[in-house]
Amino acid sequence: MPLDAARADVTASDVLAASARLRRYLPATPLHYAERFGCWLKLENLQRTGAYKVRGALNALLAARERGDKRTVITASAGNHAMGLAWAARELKVPVITVMPVTAPTVKAQGVAFLGATVRLSGNSYDEAKAHALQLAEQHGFRYLSAFDDPDVIAGQGTLGIELAAHAPEAVLVPIGGGGLAAGVALALKSQGVRIIGAQVEGVDAMARALKGDASPITPKATLADGTRVAQAGTLTREILSKLLDDLIIVREAELRETLARLMLEEHVVAEGAGALALAAGRRVASRRKVAVVSGGNIDAAVFAQLLLDTRPRPPRPPRRRAADPFNASSSAAASAAATVFAKASPGPTATAAVPLPGTAVSFSKTPEGSMS
C-alpha cells in the first residue's frame, strides 16, 4: 500500500503538528486593518513565494521525510502551489517536478523555474495539467501531491488559522478553489466558535455546487482569480467543509475586479485575483471583527496594469461617526482597552503588525451564525 493511502484524514491535531514543523521556516504574516473596507487583512501576499501555498507544500515534504518517504514528488498547479513546492524542495534539498498549464501566469512559471524545480507545461487548464501529472506519477512511481486534496497540505494551510487564533476573530473569510485553505483554517478555528466563510467567483463555483449535492466536474469560466479555477472540488476538502463551513458567498467578476483595484489604490496592497476574492465577499458579512485572507500577490504585471486602466472604483462612503463607534478616535479609553487586548493576544516578534493604532479598534459585537447558501 502506498504511503499516501495511509493518510486518509486530517484533524486539528495535524494542524498543530504542522505549525510546530513550519515555525522555524516561515515567520507569521502580518495583519493589516483596511479602514475603508471595515475589515482586517491577513497578508499572505507577503508570504515566502508570495502566497499561502508554501505552507501546505513545505508541511507535506517535512511530514514525508518523517515517515521515511523518499519518492520524488510531482504536482500539478496553476502557479502558487508549484512555487511553494519549489521553494520548499530547495530548502530541504529534495527533487520535485511541477506540471503547469500553458495558460499559467508568466510570473508564476518563471518563479518556479528560478527556484530550481523541474517545470513541464501541459494542457490549457489546471485539470489537464493534473491529468498529465497523474500519468507521470503512475509511470515512474512518483508521489503525486495534490494542490489541495491532501491531508498534509490541508494541515499546512491550517497553520494560517493558528496564527489568527490569538487575535480572536469573529469571522474569517477565505477564498475557495479546491478547498484546501478553507478546510485547514476551519480545522484550526472552528472549535473556538469562529465563523468560517468561503468565497468563490460566479461560474467558478465547483465547491458551492458540491456542497449542495452536485459534485460533478464543471467547466469553469475564465476569471481574474485563476488560482481558484478548478473543475472539481476536492473529496477530502468537501467532506471537511460540509461539516465546518458556515457560509459560502458567490462573488461576481465585476465585484472582484473593483475590489482588487481598490485594494491597491486605497490600501496599497498588491494582490492577485484570488487574493482579493475573500475581501470582495466581505462586504456581505456583518461583523465588526472579521478577517479576509489575502491569499497571494503573484499577479502578472501586464494584467494588473490593464486592470487599473479599465477599472474605475467607486469612491468609498465616508465612515459614520457615533458615540459608541469603535473606530471613533475620540474614545481614547476604548482605544486603550483595545490596544491592551491585542497586545496580550499577539505572539512573537510580529505582534506589532496586529496591534491597531489608537482609535482604530475596540470590542466587537457578535453576529448571527451564517447558513449555507
Residue pairs with C-beta under 8 A, 6 or more apart in sequence:
2 143
3 64
3 67
3 69
3 143
4 143
4 144
4 150
7 150
7 151
7 152
8 151
8 236
9 151
9 236
10 151
10 152
10 154
10 155
10 183
10 184
10 187
10 236
10 240
11 187
12 158
12 187
12 188
12 191
14 151
14 152
14 154
14 155
14 158
14 187
15 155
15 158
15 159
15 161
15 162
15 184
15 187
15 188
16 162
17 155
18 55
18 59
18 63
18 152
18 155
18 156
18 158
18 159
19 159
19 162
21 58
21 59
21 62
21 63
22 55
22 58
22 59
22 62
22 156
22 159
25 58
25 91
26 47
26 48
26 54
26 55
26 58
26 159
27 349
27 350
28 163
28 347
28 348
28 350
29 42
29 43
29 44
29 46
29 47
29 160
29 163
29 350
30 43
30 46
30 350
30 353
30 354
31 40
31 41
31 42
31 43
31 167
31 291
31 353
31 354
32 40
32 41
32 43
32 267
32 269
32 353
33 39
33 40
33 41
33 356
33 360
33 361
34 40
34 41
34 263
34 266
34 267
34 269
34 279
35 319
35 327
35 360
36 262
36 266
36 267
36 316
37 262
37 267
37 279
37 282
37 283
37 292
38 282
38 288
38 290
39 173
39 279
39 282
39 290
39 291
39 292
40 167
40 169
40 289
40 290
40 291
40 292
41 267
41 269
41 279
41 291
41 292
41 293
41 294
42 160
42 163
42 164
42 291
42 292
42 293
42 294
43 269
43 294
44 51
44 52
44 160
44 275
44 293
44 294
44 295
44 296
45 51
45 269
45 270
45 271
45 272
45 275
45 294
45 295
45 296
45 297
46 297
47 54
47 55
47 296
48 54
48 84
48 87
49 80
49 83
49 84
49 86
49 87
49 111
49 115
49 298
50 80
50 83
50 111
50 296
50 297
50 298
51 80
51 83
51 84
51 227
51 272
51 275
51 295
51 296
51 297
51 298
52 80
52 157
52 160
52 181
52 293
52 295
52 296
53 77
53 80
53 81
53 83
53 84
53 85
53 147
53 157
53 296
54 83
54 84
54 87
54 88
55 84
55 156
55 157
55 159
55 160
56 81
56 84
56 148
56 150
56 152
56 153
56 154
56 155
56 156
56 157
56 180
56 184
57 81
57 84
57 85
57 87
57 88
57 145
57 153
57 156
58 84
58 87
58 88
58 91
58 92
58 156
59 152
59 153
59 155
59 156
59 159
60 73
60 85
60 88
60 145
60 150
60 152
60 153
60 156
61 73
61 85
61 88
61 89
61 92
61 94
62 92
63 152
63 155
64 71
64 73
64 143
64 152
65 92
65 94
69 143
71 141
71 142
71 143
72 94
72 95
72 96
72 97
72 140
72 142
72 143
73 85
73 89
73 94
73 95
73 96
73 97
73 142
73 143
73 144
73 145
74 96
74 97
74 98
74 99
74 133
74 136
74 137
74 142
74 143
74 144
74 145
75 81
75 82
75 85
75 96
75 97
75 98
75 99
75 133
75 144
75 145
75 146
75 147
76 98
76 99
76 100
76 126
76 129
76 130
76 132
76 133
76 134
76 147
77 83
77 85
77 98
77 99
77 100
77 104
77 126
77 129
77 147
78 100
78 101
78 104
78 105
78 108
78 126
78 129
78 226
78 227
78 229
79 100
79 104
79 105
79 107
79 108
79 109
79 111
79 112
79 226
79 227
79 298
80 108
80 227
80 296
80 298
81 147
81 148
82 98
82 100
82 108
82 112
82 117
82 119
83 108
83 111
83 112
83 115
83 298
85 96
85 98
85 117
85 145
86 96
86 98
86 111
86 112
86 115
86 116
86 117
87 115
89 95
89 96
89 115
89 116
89 117
90 115
90 116
90 117
95 118
96 117
96 118
97 117
97 118
97 120
97 133
97 136
97 142
98 112
98 117
98 118
98 119
98 120
99 120
99 121
99 122
99 129
99 130
99 132
99 133
99 136
100 108
100 109
100 112
100 119
100 120
100 121
100 122
100 129
101 121
101 122
101 123
101 124
101 125
101 126
101 128
101 129
102 121
102 122
102 123
102 124
103 124
103 125
103 226
104 121
104 226
105 226
105 298
105 299
105 300
105 303
106 300
107 298
107 299
107 300
107 301
108 298
109 119
109 121
111 298
112 119
113 119
120 132
122 128
122 129
122 132
122 133
123 129
123 131
123 132
125 220
125 229
125 231
126 147
126 229
126 230
126 231
127 217
127 230
127 231
127 232
133 144
134 144
136 142
137 143
137 144
145 153
146 153
146 178
146 180
146 234
147 153
147 178
147 180
148 154
148 177
148 178
148 179
148 180
148 181
148 183
148 230
148 234
148 237
149 178
149 179
149 180
149 234
149 235
149 236
149 237
150 180
150 236
151 236
153 180
154 180
154 183
154 184
154 187
154 236
154 237
154 240
155 184
155 187
156 184
157 180
157 181
157 183
157 184
157 185
158 183
158 184
158 185
158 186
158 187
158 188
159 184
159 188
160 181
160 184
160 185
160 188
160 293
161 172
161 184
161 185
161 186
161 187
161 188
161 189
162 188
164 172
164 185
164 188
164 189
164 291
165 188
165 189
165 192
166 345
166 346
166 347
167 291
167 342
167 345
167 346
167 354
168 192
168 289
168 345
169 189
169 194
169 289
169 290
169 291
170 194
170 195
170 287
170 288
170 289
170 290
170 364
170 366
170 367
171 194
171 195
171 196
171 197
171 246
171 285
171 287
171 289
171 290
171 291
171 367
171 370
172 185
172 189
172 194
172 195
172 196
172 197
172 290
172 291
172 292
172 293
173 197
173 198
173 199
173 249
173 278
173 279
173 281
173 282
173 285
173 290
173 291
173 292
173 293
174 181
174 182
174 185
174 196
174 197
174 198
174 199
174 278
174 293
174 295
175 181
175 182
175 198
175 199
175 200
175 225
175 227
175 228
175 274
175 275
175 277
175 278
175 293
175 295
176 182
176 198
176 199
176 200
176 207
176 228
176 241
176 248
177 200
177 204
177 207
177 227
177 228
177 229
177 230
177 274
178 207
178 230
178 233
178 234
178 237
179 198
179 207
179 233
179 234
179 237
179 238
179 240
179 241
180 234
180 237
181 293
181 295
182 196
182 198
182 237
182 241
182 245
183 234
183 236
183 237
183 240
183 241
183 244
185 196
185 293
186 196
186 240
186 241
186 244
186 245
187 240
187 244
189 196
190 196
190 244
195 246
195 247
195 287
195 367
195 369
195 370
196 244
196 245
196 246
197 245
197 246
197 247
197 248
197 249
197 281
197 285
197 370
198 207
198 208
198 241
198 245
198 247
198 248
198 249
199 248
199 249
199 251
199 277
199 278
199 280
199 281
200 207
200 208
200 228
200 248
200 249
200 250
200 251
200 277
201 221
201 223
201 225
201 228
201 250
201 251
201 252
201 253
201 256
201 277
202 221
202 250
202 251
202 252
202 253
203 220
203 221
203 223
203 253
204 220
204 221
204 223
204 225
204 228
204 229
204 230
205 218
205 250
206 217
206 218
206 220
206 230
206 231
206 232
206 233
207 233
207 237
207 238
207 241
207 248
208 248
208 250
208 373
209 215
209 216
209 218
209 233
210 232
210 233
210 238
211 233
211 238
211 241
211 242
211 245
211 248
211 372
212 372
215 232
215 233
215 238
216 232
217 231
217 232
218 231
218 232
219 231
220 229
220 230
220 231
221 253
222 229
223 229
223 253
223 256
223 273
224 253
224 256
224 257
224 260
224 273
224 303
224 307
225 256
225 272
225 273
225 274
225 276
225 277
226 272
226 273
226 274
227 272
227 273
227 274
227 295
227 296
228 274
228 277
245 372
246 369
246 370
246 371
246 372
247 285
247 370
247 371
247 372
247 373
248 372
248 373
249 281
249 284
249 285
249 373
250 373
251 277
251 280
251 281
255 280
256 273
256 276
256 277
256 280
257 307
257 310
257 311
258 280
258 311
258 313
258 314
259 276
259 279
259 280
260 271
260 273
260 275
260 276
260 280
260 307
260 311
261 307
261 308
261 311
261 313
262 313
262 316
263 269
263 270
263 271
263 276
263 279
263 294
264 270
264 271
264 304
264 308
265 308
265 313
266 313
266 316
269 294
269 297
270 297
270 299
270 304
271 294
271 295
271 296
271 297
271 299
272 295
272 296
272 297
272 298
272 299
273 299
274 295
274 296
275 294
275 295
275 296
275 297
275 299
276 294
277 295
278 292
278 293
278 294
278 295
279 292
279 294
281 292
282 290
282 292
285 367
285 370
286 367
287 364
287 367
288 326
288 364
288 365
289 364
319 325
319 327
321 328
322 328
323 331
325 331
326 334
326 338
326 361
326 362
326 363
326 364
327 359
327 360
327 361
327 362
328 334
328 359
329 335
329 358
329 359
330 359
331 359
331 362
332 358
332 359
334 362
334 363
335 358
335 359
335 360
335 361
335 362
336 358
337 362
337 363
338 356
338 360
338 361
338 362
338 363
339 355
339 356
339 358
341 363
342 354
342 355
342 356
342 361
343 351
343 355
345 354
346 352
346 354
346 355
